[in-house]
Amino acid sequence: MDNNFKFIDLFCGIGGFHQALSDLGGQCVFASDIDENCRNTYEENYGLKPAGDITQVDEKNIPTHDVLCGGFPCQSFSKAGNRMGISDPRGTLFFDIVRIAKHHKPKYLLLENVRNLSTHDNGRTWKTIHENITTLGYNVSENPIVFSPHNIGIPQYRQRVFILCKRKDLGHIPIFNFEVDKNNNNCSIEHILQDDAEIENIDTYKIGQEKFDIINLWGEFIRNLNGKLPGFPVWTESLKELDLEEDLDTLPKWKSNFIIKNNQLYLDNKKFIDSWLKKARSFENFRGSKAKFEWQAGQAENPNIWETIMHFRPSGLRVKRPTYFPALVAITHTSIIGERQRYLTPREGARLQSFPDSLILNKKDSIAYKQLGNSVNVEVVKLFAKFLLFNKEFNHKDYNLKSIKKEAKSI
């Protein structure tokens, strides 16, 4: 297909598909999203006002197009949702894609969803999707493709399912072969960070004293342990000698295992932990999830918690290496950049999703974070669009880490 093609952008969000395909020469002729804030952001950036609820749009009123794009709503497939899948009303929005594709018969469908779609309901959800697409007259890969931006040097671990569909009269879709180049895939968060001096109202992104104290407490804890650093969740309520009266057999296996491991950690570090617990419990806010800890930053001789990425989660303070961020999500688990002692900014979140700095973000941070968390990654979409539309195989030499880093730094 030549570079002058038309596409539609269903469940468009703030325009991840639009940005990617327009960069490749495409023209967007229709967009839709049920969220008013997303429609406003989309129009502000791309000059096209998306329609609202796609279920209320007559497919006959949608312009002719070559490519149908859609990151159809993922709540019903996501591990964070209720996982009802096709039986969930949101899951049935997939059939609006079917309805539109059946009428217009575009050359290609480029669809995206959450990782859990590939295994949901023991594979029955994927089977339903696959059968509907093939019945429409499209070739589609036997299995969904799972891919993350960190595979191509973008510092975000975000596994998503991509569904590539090609009208049968146009031929087969080649197998997408991608091998991670482990020698050339060292992601670093430094490439998307803003200089603190350029951030307006930077104090709003600084962590408060309460969380600062909690992080320091856990930093002291991890720094003073003997032996290997814990690769399991640390629960302060279990940092004690095992209660022989407690019947661990009544607990789930995973929970009893964690209790036993916490008990051994305590026995190996009894003197220090007794002193540390006394100090920790003098803080009024040291309770609930703040009294739990997950060290996921590997082994180190002198671990420094302020050289990591952190999140306050219901399961505790989670700590990771500063190589790549976990997936941006629509909920409020915004990453803390340890060396900066502040949260990831919305602009940095946009860079993680490969949007240019020209993208106009919602003025309200909570909405901007949500919109970015729901977006597709622009560079990953471009990778699959090149493969599907132009038969361009992935090549590390053409799409190398250095070029991505350079582009991310100069956005």
Contacts in CASP RR format, 6 or more apart in sequence:
PFRMAT RR
TARGET T0000
AUTHOR 0000-0000-0000
METHOD contacts of the structure
MODEL  1
MDNNFKFIDLFCGIGGFHQALSDLGGQCVFASDIDENCRNTYEENYGLKP
AGDITQVDEKNIPTHDVLCGGFPCQSFSKAGNRMGISDPRGTLFFDIVRI
AKHHKPKYLLLENVRNLSTHDNGRTWKTIHENITTLGYNVSENPIVFSPH
NIGIPQYRQRVFILCKRKDLGHIPIFNFEVDKNNNNCSIEHILQDDAEIE
NIDTYKIGQEKFDIINLWGEFIRNLNGKLPGFPVWTESLKELDLEEDLDT
LPKWKSNFIIKNNQLYLDNKKFIDSWLKKARSFENFRGSKAKFEWQAGQA
ENPNIWETIMHFRPSGLRVKRPTYFPALVAITHTSIIGERQRYLTPREGA
RLQSFPDSLILNKKDSIAYKQLGNSVNVEVVKLFAKFLLFNKEFNHKDYN
LKSIKKEAKSI
1 66 0 8 1.000
1 107 0 8 1.000
1 108 0 8 1.000
1 389 0 8 1.000
1 390 0 8 1.000
3 24 0 8 1.000
3 25 0 8 1.000
3 26 0 8 1.000
4 25 0 8 1.000
4 26 0 8 1.000
4 27 0 8 1.000
5 25 0 8 1.000
5 26 0 8 1.000
5 27 0 8 1.000
5 66 0 8 1.000
5 67 0 8 1.000
5 389 0 8 1.000
6 26 0 8 1.000
6 27 0 8 1.000
6 28 0 8 1.000
6 29 0 8 1.000
6 63 0 8 1.000
6 64 0 8 1.000
6 65 0 8 1.000
6 66 0 8 1.000
6 67 0 8 1.000
7 17 0 8 1.000
7 21 0 8 1.000
7 26 0 8 1.000
7 27 0 8 1.000
7 28 0 8 1.000
7 29 0 8 1.000
7 65 0 8 1.000
7 66 0 8 1.000
7 67 0 8 1.000
7 68 0 8 1.000
7 69 0 8 1.000
8 28 0 8 1.000
8 29 0 8 1.000
8 30 0 8 1.000
8 31 0 8 1.000
8 62 0 8 1.000
8 63 0 8 1.000
8 65 0 8 1.000
8 67 0 8 1.000
8 68 0 8 1.000
8 69 0 8 1.000
8 100 0 8 1.000
8 106 0 8 1.000
9 15 0 8 1.000
9 17 0 8 1.000
9 18 0 8 1.000
9 28 0 8 1.000
9 30 0 8 1.000
9 31 0 8 1.000
9 32 0 8 1.000
9 50 0 8 1.000
9 69 0 8 1.000
9 70 0 8 1.000
10 31 0 8 1.000
10 32 0 8 1.000
10 54 0 8 1.000
10 68 0 8 1.000
10 69 0 8 1.000
10 70 0 8 1.000
10 71 0 8 1.000
10 72 0 8 1.000
10 96 0 8 1.000
10 97 0 8 1.000
10 100 0 8 1.000
11 32 0 8 1.000
11 33 0 8 1.000
11 54 0 8 1.000
11 70 0 8 1.000
11 71 0 8 1.000
11 72 0 8 1.000
11 73 0 8 1.000
11 93 0 8 1.000
12 18 0 8 1.000
12 31 0 8 1.000
12 32 0 8 1.000
12 33 0 8 1.000
12 38 0 8 1.000
12 42 0 8 1.000
12 50 0 8 1.000
12 70 0 8 1.000
13 33 0 8 1.000
13 35 0 8 1.000
13 38 0 8 1.000
13 41 0 8 1.000
13 42 0 8 1.000
13 50 0 8 1.000
13 371 0 8 1.000
13 374 0 8 1.000
13 375 0 8 1.000
14 38 0 8 1.000
14 41 0 8 1.000
14 42 0 8 1.000
14 45 0 8 1.000
14 359 0 8 1.000
14 371 0 8 1.000
14 372 0 8 1.000
14 375 0 8 1.000
15 31 0 8 1.000
15 42 0 8 1.000
15 45 0 8 1.000
15 46 0 8 1.000
15 375 0 8 1.000
16 353 0 8 1.000
16 355 0 8 1.000
16 375 0 8 1.000
16 376 0 8 1.000
16 377 0 8 1.000
16 378 0 8 1.000
16 381 0 8 1.000
17 69 0 8 1.000
17 70 0 8 1.000
17 71 0 8 1.000
17 110 0 8 1.000
17 376 0 8 1.000
17 381 0 8 1.000
18 28 0 8 1.000
18 31 0 8 1.000
18 42 0 8 1.000
18 46 0 8 1.000
18 48 0 8 1.000
19 355 0 8 1.000
19 356 0 8 1.000
19 359 0 8 1.000
19 378 0 8 1.000
20 376 0 8 1.000
20 378 0 8 1.000
20 379 0 8 1.000
20 381 0 8 1.000
20 382 0 8 1.000
20 385 0 8 1.000
21 28 0 8 1.000
21 67 0 8 1.000
21 69 0 8 1.000
21 381 0 8 1.000
21 382 0 8 1.000
21 385 0 8 1.000
22 28 0 8 1.000
22 46 0 8 1.000
23 378 0 8 1.000
23 382 0 8 1.000
24 382 0 8 1.000
24 385 0 8 1.000
24 386 0 8 1.000
24 389 0 8 1.000
24 390 0 8 1.000
28 46 0 8 1.000
28 48 0 8 1.000
29 63 0 8 1.000
29 64 0 8 1.000
29 65 0 8 1.000
30 51 0 8 1.000
30 62 0 8 1.000
30 63 0 8 1.000
30 65 0 8 1.000
31 42 0 8 1.000
31 46 0 8 1.000
31 48 0 8 1.000
31 50 0 8 1.000
31 51 0 8 1.000
32 50 0 8 1.000
32 51 0 8 1.000
32 52 0 8 1.000
32 53 0 8 1.000
32 54 0 8 1.000
32 57 0 8 1.000
33 39 0 8 1.000
33 42 0 8 1.000
33 50 0 8 1.000
33 52 0 8 1.000
34 52 0 8 1.000
34 53 0 8 1.000
34 54 0 8 1.000
37 362 0 8 1.000
37 367 0 8 1.000
37 371 0 8 1.000
38 50 0 8 1.000
38 371 0 8 1.000
39 49 0 8 1.000
39 50 0 8 1.000
39 52 0 8 1.000
40 362 0 8 1.000
41 360 0 8 1.000
41 361 0 8 1.000
41 362 0 8 1.000
41 371 0 8 1.000
42 48 0 8 1.000
42 49 0 8 1.000
42 50 0 8 1.000
43 49 0 8 1.000
43 50 0 8 1.000
44 360 0 8 1.000
45 359 0 8 1.000
45 360 0 8 1.000
51 57 0 8 1.000
54 93 0 8 1.000
54 96 0 8 1.000
55 93 0 8 1.000
55 96 0 8 1.000
59 99 0 8 1.000
59 100 0 8 1.000
59 102 0 8 1.000
59 103 0 8 1.000
59 104 0 8 1.000
60 103 0 8 1.000
62 100 0 8 1.000
62 103 0 8 1.000
62 104 0 8 1.000
64 104 0 8 1.000
65 104 0 8 1.000
65 106 0 8 1.000
66 106 0 8 1.000
66 107 0 8 1.000
66 108 0 8 1.000
67 106 0 8 1.000
67 107 0 8 1.000
67 108 0 8 1.000
67 109 0 8 1.000
67 110 0 8 1.000
67 385 0 8 1.000
67 389 0 8 1.000
68 97 0 8 1.000
68 100 0 8 1.000
68 101 0 8 1.000
68 104 0 8 1.000
68 106 0 8 1.000
68 108 0 8 1.000
68 109 0 8 1.000
68 110 0 8 1.000
69 109 0 8 1.000
69 110 0 8 1.000
69 111 0 8 1.000
69 381 0 8 1.000
70 97 0 8 1.000
70 110 0 8 1.000
70 111 0 8 1.000
70 112 0 8 1.000
71 111 0 8 1.000
71 112 0 8 1.000
71 113 0 8 1.000
71 376 0 8 1.000
72 91 0 8 1.000
72 93 0 8 1.000
72 94 0 8 1.000
72 97 0 8 1.000
72 111 0 8 1.000
72 112 0 8 1.000
72 113 0 8 1.000
73 90 0 8 1.000
73 91 0 8 1.000
73 93 0 8 1.000
74 113 0 8 1.000
74 114 0 8 1.000
74 117 0 8 1.000
75 81 0 8 1.000
75 82 0 8 1.000
75 88 0 8 1.000
75 90 0 8 1.000
76 82 0 8 1.000
76 83 0 8 1.000
76 84 0 8 1.000
76 85 0 8 1.000
76 86 0 8 1.000
76 88 0 8 1.000
76 89 0 8 1.000
76 90 0 8 1.000
76 91 0 8 1.000
77 83 0 8 1.000
77 85 0 8 1.000
77 91 0 8 1.000
77 113 0 8 1.000
77 114 0 8 1.000
77 116 0 8 1.000
77 117 0 8 1.000
77 120 0 8 1.000
77 125 0 8 1.000
78 114 0 8 1.000
78 116 0 8 1.000
79 114 0 8 1.000
79 116 0 8 1.000
80 329 0 8 1.000
80 331 0 8 1.000
82 88 0 8 1.000
83 116 0 8 1.000
83 120 0 8 1.000
84 91 0 8 1.000
85 91 0 8 1.000
85 120 0 8 1.000
85 121 0 8 1.000
85 125 0 8 1.000
86 92 0 8 1.000
86 94 0 8 1.000
86 121 0 8 1.000
86 125 0 8 1.000
86 128 0 8 1.000
94 129 0 8 1.000
94 132 0 8 1.000
95 132 0 8 1.000
97 109 0 8 1.000
97 111 0 8 1.000
98 132 0 8 1.000
98 133 0 8 1.000
98 136 0 8 1.000
101 109 0 8 1.000
101 136 0 8 1.000
101 138 0 8 1.000
102 136 0 8 1.000
105 136 0 8 1.000
105 167 0 8 1.000
106 167 0 8 1.000
107 166 0 8 1.000
107 167 0 8 1.000
107 170 0 8 1.000
108 164 0 8 1.000
108 165 0 8 1.000
108 166 0 8 1.000
108 167 0 8 1.000
108 388 0 8 1.000
108 389 0 8 1.000
109 133 0 8 1.000
109 138 0 8 1.000
109 163 0 8 1.000
109 164 0 8 1.000
109 165 0 8 1.000
110 162 0 8 1.000
110 163 0 8 1.000
110 164 0 8 1.000
110 165 0 8 1.000
110 381 0 8 1.000
110 384 0 8 1.000
110 385 0 8 1.000
110 388 0 8 1.000
111 162 0 8 1.000
111 163 0 8 1.000
111 165 0 8 1.000
112 160 0 8 1.000
112 161 0 8 1.000
112 162 0 8 1.000
112 163 0 8 1.000
112 376 0 8 1.000
112 381 0 8 1.000
113 160 0 8 1.000
113 161 0 8 1.000
113 163 0 8 1.000
114 160 0 8 1.000
114 161 0 8 1.000
115 146 0 8 1.000
115 159 0 8 1.000
115 160 0 8 1.000
115 161 0 8 1.000
117 125 0 8 1.000
117 126 0 8 1.000
117 129 0 8 1.000
117 144 0 8 1.000
117 161 0 8 1.000
118 126 0 8 1.000
118 143 0 8 1.000
118 144 0 8 1.000
118 146 0 8 1.000
118 161 0 8 1.000
119 126 0 8 1.000
120 126 0 8 1.000
126 143 0 8 1.000
126 144 0 8 1.000
129 163 0 8 1.000
130 140 0 8 1.000
130 142 0 8 1.000
133 140 0 8 1.000
133 163 0 8 1.000
133 165 0 8 1.000
134 140 0 8 1.000
137 167 0 8 1.000
137 168 0 8 1.000
138 165 0 8 1.000
138 166 0 8 1.000
138 167 0 8 1.000
138 168 0 8 1.000
139 165 0 8 1.000
139 166 0 8 1.000
139 167 0 8 1.000
139 168 0 8 1.000
139 171 0 8 1.000
139 172 0 8 1.000
139 173 0 8 1.000
140 163 0 8 1.000
140 164 0 8 1.000
140 165 0 8 1.000
140 166 0 8 1.000
140 173 0 8 1.000
141 163 0 8 1.000
141 164 0 8 1.000
141 173 0 8 1.000
141 175 0 8 1.000
141 176 0 8 1.000
144 161 0 8 1.000
144 162 0 8 1.000
144 163 0 8 1.000
145 161 0 8 1.000
145 162 0 8 1.000
145 163 0 8 1.000
145 164 0 8 1.000
145 176 0 8 1.000
145 384 0 8 1.000
146 159 0 8 1.000
146 160 0 8 1.000
146 161 0 8 1.000
146 162 0 8 1.000
147 159 0 8 1.000
147 160 0 8 1.000
147 162 0 8 1.000
147 178 0 8 1.000
147 380 0 8 1.000
147 383 0 8 1.000
147 384 0 8 1.000
148 156 0 8 1.000
148 157 0 8 1.000
148 158 0 8 1.000
148 159 0 8 1.000
148 160 0 8 1.000
148 380 0 8 1.000
149 155 0 8 1.000
149 156 0 8 1.000
149 157 0 8 1.000
149 158 0 8 1.000
149 352 0 8 1.000
149 354 0 8 1.000
149 377 0 8 1.000
149 379 0 8 1.000
149 380 0 8 1.000
150 156 0 8 1.000
150 157 0 8 1.000
150 158 0 8 1.000
150 185 0 8 1.000
150 187 0 8 1.000
150 324 0 8 1.000
151 178 0 8 1.000
151 180 0 8 1.000
151 185 0 8 1.000
152 379 0 8 1.000
152 380 0 8 1.000
152 383 0 8 1.000
152 399 0 8 1.000
152 401 0 8 1.000
152 404 0 8 1.000
153 185 0 8 1.000
153 187 0 8 1.000
153 401 0 8 1.000
153 404 0 8 1.000
153 405 0 8 1.000
154 187 0 8 1.000
154 324 0 8 1.000
154 352 0 8 1.000
154 354 0 8 1.000
154 377 0 8 1.000
154 379 0 8 1.000
154 380 0 8 1.000
154 404 0 8 1.000
154 408 0 8 1.000
155 187 0 8 1.000
155 188 0 8 1.000
155 189 0 8 1.000
155 191 0 8 1.000
155 192 0 8 1.000
155 323 0 8 1.000
155 324 0 8 1.000
155 325 0 8 1.000
155 352 0 8 1.000
156 324 0 8 1.000
156 325 0 8 1.000
156 326 0 8 1.000
156 327 0 8 1.000
156 328 0 8 1.000
156 352 0 8 1.000
156 353 0 8 1.000
156 377 0 8 1.000
157 324 0 8 1.000
157 325 0 8 1.000
157 326 0 8 1.000
157 327 0 8 1.000
158 326 0 8 1.000
158 327 0 8 1.000
158 328 0 8 1.000
158 377 0 8 1.000
159 327 0 8 1.000
160 376 0 8 1.000
160 377 0 8 1.000
160 380 0 8 1.000
162 380 0 8 1.000
162 384 0 8 1.000
164 173 0 8 1.000
164 176 0 8 1.000
164 384 0 8 1.000
164 387 0 8 1.000
164 388 0 8 1.000
165 173 0 8 1.000
166 172 0 8 1.000
166 173 0 8 1.000
166 388 0 8 1.000
173 388 0 8 1.000
174 391 0 8 1.000
174 393 0 8 1.000
176 384 0 8 1.000
176 387 0 8 1.000
176 394 0 8 1.000
177 393 0 8 1.000
177 394 0 8 1.000
178 394 0 8 1.000
181 396 0 8 1.000
184 396 0 8 1.000
184 400 0 8 1.000
184 401 0 8 1.000
185 401 0 8 1.000
186 323 0 8 1.000
186 401 0 8 1.000
187 323 0 8 1.000
187 324 0 8 1.000
188 322 0 8 1.000
188 323 0 8 1.000
188 405 0 8 1.000
189 309 0 8 1.000
189 322 0 8 1.000
189 323 0 8 1.000
189 324 0 8 1.000
189 325 0 8 1.000
189 337 0 8 1.000
191 404 0 8 1.000
191 405 0 8 1.000
191 408 0 8 1.000
191 409 0 8 1.000
192 348 0 8 1.000
192 349 0 8 1.000
192 351 0 8 1.000
192 352 0 8 1.000
192 408 0 8 1.000
193 337 0 8 1.000
193 340 0 8 1.000
193 348 0 8 1.000
194 345 0 8 1.000
194 347 0 8 1.000
194 348 0 8 1.000
196 202 0 8 1.000
196 340 0 8 1.000
196 342 0 8 1.000
199 205 0 8 1.000
199 345 0 8 1.000
199 347 0 8 1.000
202 342 0 8 1.000
204 365 0 8 1.000
205 342 0 8 1.000
205 343 0 8 1.000
205 345 0 8 1.000
206 341 0 8 1.000
206 342 0 8 1.000
206 343 0 8 1.000
207 215 0 8 1.000
207 336 0 8 1.000
207 341 0 8 1.000
207 342 0 8 1.000
207 343 0 8 1.000
210 285 0 8 1.000
211 312 0 8 1.000
211 336 0 8 1.000
212 341 0 8 1.000
213 283 0 8 1.000
213 285 0 8 1.000
214 283 0 8 1.000
214 285 0 8 1.000
214 286 0 8 1.000
214 290 0 8 1.000
214 317 0 8 1.000
215 305 0 8 1.000
215 306 0 8 1.000
215 310 0 8 1.000
215 317 0 8 1.000
215 336 0 8 1.000
216 305 0 8 1.000
217 276 0 8 1.000
217 279 0 8 1.000
217 280 0 8 1.000
217 283 0 8 1.000
217 286 0 8 1.000
218 293 0 8 1.000
218 305 0 8 1.000
218 317 0 8 1.000
218 319 0 8 1.000
219 303 0 8 1.000
219 304 0 8 1.000
219 305 0 8 1.000
220 276 0 8 1.000
221 234 0 8 1.000
221 276 0 8 1.000
221 293 0 8 1.000
222 229 0 8 1.000
222 293 0 8 1.000
222 295 0 8 1.000
222 303 0 8 1.000
222 305 0 8 1.000
222 319 0 8 1.000
223 302 0 8 1.000
223 303 0 8 1.000
223 304 0 8 1.000
223 305 0 8 1.000
224 269 0 8 1.000
224 272 0 8 1.000
224 276 0 8 1.000
225 265 0 8 1.000
225 268 0 8 1.000
225 269 0 8 1.000
225 272 0 8 1.000
226 268 0 8 1.000
226 269 0 8 1.000
226 272 0 8 1.000
227 268 0 8 1.000
228 299 0 8 1.000
229 295 0 8 1.000
229 298 0 8 1.000
229 299 0 8 1.000
229 300 0 8 1.000
229 303 0 8 1.000
230 261 0 8 1.000
230 265 0 8 1.000
230 295 0 8 1.000
231 295 0 8 1.000
231 296 0 8 1.000
231 298 0 8 1.000
232 257 0 8 1.000
232 258 0 8 1.000
232 261 0 8 1.000
232 262 0 8 1.000
233 258 0 8 1.000
233 292 0 8 1.000
233 293 0 8 1.000
233 294 0 8 1.000
233 315 0 8 1.000
233 316 0 8 1.000
234 262 0 8 1.000
234 265 0 8 1.000
234 292 0 8 1.000
234 293 0 8 1.000
234 294 0 8 1.000
234 295 0 8 1.000
235 258 0 8 1.000
235 259 0 8 1.000
235 262 0 8 1.000
235 291 0 8 1.000
235 292 0 8 1.000
236 277 0 8 1.000
236 280 0 8 1.000
236 291 0 8 1.000
236 292 0 8 1.000
237 291 0 8 1.000
238 258 0 8 1.000
238 259 0 8 1.000
238 262 0 8 1.000
238 263 0 8 1.000
238 266 0 8 1.000
239 262 0 8 1.000
239 263 0 8 1.000
239 265 0 8 1.000
239 266 0 8 1.000
239 273 0 8 1.000
239 277 0 8 1.000
240 263 0 8 1.000
240 266 0 8 1.000
241 263 0 8 1.000
241 266 0 8 1.000
241 267 0 8 1.000
242 259 0 8 1.000
242 260 0 8 1.000
242 263 0 8 1.000
248 256 0 8 1.000
248 259 0 8 1.000
248 260 0 8 1.000
249 256 0 8 1.000
251 259 0 8 1.000
265 273 0 8 1.000
266 273 0 8 1.000
280 286 0 8 1.000
280 291 0 8 1.000
289 312 0 8 1.000
289 313 0 8 1.000
289 314 0 8 1.000
289 315 0 8 1.000
289 316 0 8 1.000
289 317 0 8 1.000
290 312 0 8 1.000
290 316 0 8 1.000
290 317 0 8 1.000
292 315 0 8 1.000
292 316 0 8 1.000
292 317 0 8 1.000
293 316 0 8 1.000
293 317 0 8 1.000
293 319 0 8 1.000
294 313 0 8 1.000
294 315 0 8 1.000
294 316 0 8 1.000
294 317 0 8 1.000
294 318 0 8 1.000
294 319 0 8 1.000
295 303 0 8 1.000
295 319 0 8 1.000
296 318 0 8 1.000
296 319 0 8 1.000
296 320 0 8 1.000
296 321 0 8 1.000
297 303 0 8 1.000
297 308 0 8 1.000
297 319 0 8 1.000
297 320 0 8 1.000
297 321 0 8 1.000
298 321 0 8 1.000
305 319 0 8 1.000
305 338 0 8 1.000
306 338 0 8 1.000
306 339 0 8 1.000
306 341 0 8 1.000
307 322 0 8 1.000
307 338 0 8 1.000
307 339 0 8 1.000
308 319 0 8 1.000
308 320 0 8 1.000
308 321 0 8 1.000
308 322 0 8 1.000
308 338 0 8 1.000
309 319 0 8 1.000
309 320 0 8 1.000
309 321 0 8 1.000
309 322 0 8 1.000
309 325 0 8 1.000
309 326 0 8 1.000
309 335 0 8 1.000
309 336 0 8 1.000
309 337 0 8 1.000
309 338 0 8 1.000
310 317 0 8 1.000
310 318 0 8 1.000
310 319 0 8 1.000
310 320 0 8 1.000
310 335 0 8 1.000
310 336 0 8 1.000
310 338 0 8 1.000
311 317 0 8 1.000
311 318 0 8 1.000
311 326 0 8 1.000
311 333 0 8 1.000
311 334 0 8 1.000
311 335 0 8 1.000
311 336 0 8 1.000
312 318 0 8 1.000
312 333 0 8 1.000
312 336 0 8 1.000
313 333 0 8 1.000
320 326 0 8 1.000
322 337 0 8 1.000
322 338 0 8 1.000
322 339 0 8 1.000
325 335 0 8 1.000
325 344 0 8 1.000
325 352 0 8 1.000
326 335 0 8 1.000
327 373 0 8 1.000
328 349 0 8 1.000
328 352 0 8 1.000
328 353 0 8 1.000
328 369 0 8 1.000
328 372 0 8 1.000
328 373 0 8 1.000
328 375 0 8 1.000
329 373 0 8 1.000
330 369 0 8 1.000
330 370 0 8 1.000
330 373 0 8 1.000
330 374 0 8 1.000
332 366 0 8 1.000
332 369 0 8 1.000
334 343 0 8 1.000
334 344 0 8 1.000
334 369 0 8 1.000
335 343 0 8 1.000
335 344 0 8 1.000
336 342 0 8 1.000
336 343 0 8 1.000
336 344 0 8 1.000
337 343 0 8 1.000
337 344 0 8 1.000
344 352 0 8 1.000
346 361 0 8 1.000
346 365 0 8 1.000
346 368 0 8 1.000
346 369 0 8 1.000
346 372 0 8 1.000
347 357 0 8 1.000
347 361 0 8 1.000
349 369 0 8 1.000
349 372 0 8 1.000
350 357 0 8 1.000
350 359 0 8 1.000
350 361 0 8 1.000
350 372 0 8 1.000
351 357 0 8 1.000
351 408 0 8 1.000
351 411 0 8 1.000
352 372 0 8 1.000
352 377 0 8 1.000
353 372 0 8 1.000
353 373 0 8 1.000
353 375 0 8 1.000
353 376 0 8 1.000
353 377 0 8 1.000
353 378 0 8 1.000
354 377 0 8 1.000
354 378 0 8 1.000
354 379 0 8 1.000
354 380 0 8 1.000
354 408 0 8 1.000
355 375 0 8 1.000
355 378 0 8 1.000
356 411 0 8 1.000
357 411 0 8 1.000
361 368 0 8 1.000
361 371 0 8 1.000
361 372 0 8 1.000
362 368 0 8 1.000
362 371 0 8 1.000
379 404 0 8 1.000
383 394 0 8 1.000
383 399 0 8 1.000
386 392 0 8 1.000
387 393 0 8 1.000
387 394 0 8 1.000
END
